[in-house]
Amino acid sequence: MKKKNFFEYPLIIFLIVLGILMAIVKWQYRNVVWEDVRPTVIVTPSPTIAPQINEEYPLWEKLPYRGEGYVVERYTEPGTLMVRINKKTDTEIITQAIYEWMREYQVATESQKLIFEKSD
């Protein structure tokens, strides 16, 4: 049999040297007690998508409110309600119906502005 040159395989030599170094380091630190350090989780509160329920959004939990020919969908900004209506309906009649709904939940009608959007 032909005798192979050991230095023809540098990767194997590197892995053997690395293994020997790892064994030496492990032997040196065999009696060391390592601290169990766990990172402290800091919870940073972030703003929610839904606005806080307060004086600016008094009807938030009651939305969407549906009536005949209209839907009170959402708040577009504090104190402003978006109302989607059919093309055939009268805005005066719908406004009065929405104001009655607001009075039912003891919300001042002067504090809320209505924006109408016509749909199909």
N, C-alpha and C positions, 0 to 999 in steps of 0.2 A: 504494500500500500504506500501511496504517496503521502508524505508528511506535508500538511498544509501550514502555511504561514499564519500565525495567530494574529498578526497585525493587519491582515487584509480586511478585518471586520471591525472598523472603528466604532460602530454603533454598539456592538456587544461589549467592547471594552468600556465605553462610556457608561452603559447600564450597570456593569459590574462595579465600577468605581462609585457610581451613585448609590447603589445598594449598600456598599460597604460604609459610605459616609452616613447614610440613614441609620444603619445599625449602630454606629458609634454614637450618634446624637441620641438615639433612643436609650442606649445604655447609660449615657451621662445623665439624662433627665428621668431615670426610672423611678426615683423616690420623691420627685417634686409633686406637691399637691397644687393643682391648678385651681384657681378661683372659678366658681360658677357665676360668671358675670352675664347677666341678661340685660339687654337694653331696656331702659324705661320708656314705655310707650306714652307719648304725650298727645292727648287728643285735643286738637284745635277745632273749636266749633266753627262751622262754615255757615254762611247764610243759606237758608232754604229757598227753594224755588217759589213755594207758596208764601204769600205775604202773611204777616202776623195778623190775627184776628183782633181788631181794635175798632176805634171810632171811624177810621178811614174805610174799613171794609166790613160794615155791620151785617151784610147779607151773604157773606162768603159761603157759609155752610148751607145756605138755602138754594144755591145755584146748581144747576140750571133750573129756572122756573118756567114752566110751560103753560101757556094759555091758548085760547082759541085764536089762531092766526099769528102767534108770536112766541118767541122764546127769549127770555132774559138769560144770556149765555154766561157772561163773565164781566169782571172789572177790567177796564182798559187802563185805568189809573185810579188813584184814591178818589172815591166819590163819584166815579163815572161808570155807568153800567152800559154794556153793549146789548142792544135789543135787535134780534133778527126778526123781520116781519115779512109777511107775504105782500105781493104787489097790490093785491086787491083790498087790503085792510086799511082802515083809517087810523092815523097816528094819534088823533085826539082821544078816541075811544080806548085805544091801547094804553095811552098815557094815564088815563083815569083808572084803568084796571090795575096797572102797575103801582100807582100811588095808593090804591086801596090795599094791595098786598103789602106795601111798605108800612102802612099804618097798622096792619095786623101784627107786625113784628116790632112795632113801636120805633120805627125809624123815621126821622124827620124827612119829609119829602123835599124840603128846600136844600138839604145837604147832599142829595144825590142828583146827578145830571144824567140824562138819558141820551144815548146816541143810537139812532135808528139806522139799520142796514137792511136794504131790501134784498130778498132772495127769490128764487124761482118759485 
